[in-house]
Amino acid sequence: MMRTMLESILLFLVPFGVYALWVALARRFGFDSPAFSQVVTYLAAVGLILVALSFITLGIFAERHQDAYVPAHMENGQLIEGQFK
């Protein structure tokens, strides 16, 4: 779950990183760059689209278990790990 959340956050931040790189290059080499306030909405939209696409891809290609999950439990004084049966 944590990995999925981190991947989503990173995918959301990718457009902002690309734009920051563009601004840095524009300042260094004298390109004319647009105002940041106008671009933030588009960057957020692209980031949200990337996150949505990652969720859709995860839903399509994620491993599916047909068995029922048996949670960890104690049996004869020993801990039996959770598993699919």
VENLIN-V291031 format. One record per run of one state. SS is the DSSP state (h for helix, s for strand, l for the rest). FROM is the first residue (numbers start at 0). LEN is the number of residues. If there is no record, write none. Layout:
# VENLIN-V291031
ss->SS from->FROM len->LEN
ss->SS from->FROM len->LEN
This chain:
# VENLIN-V291031
ss->l from->0 len->1
ss->h from->1 len->28
ss->l from->29 len->6
ss->h from->35 len->26
ss->l from->61 len->7
ss->s from->68 len->2
ss->l from->70 len->2
ss->s from->72 len->3
ss->l from->75 len->2
ss->s from->77 len->3
ss->l from->80 len->2
ss->s from->82 len->2
ss->l from->84 len->1
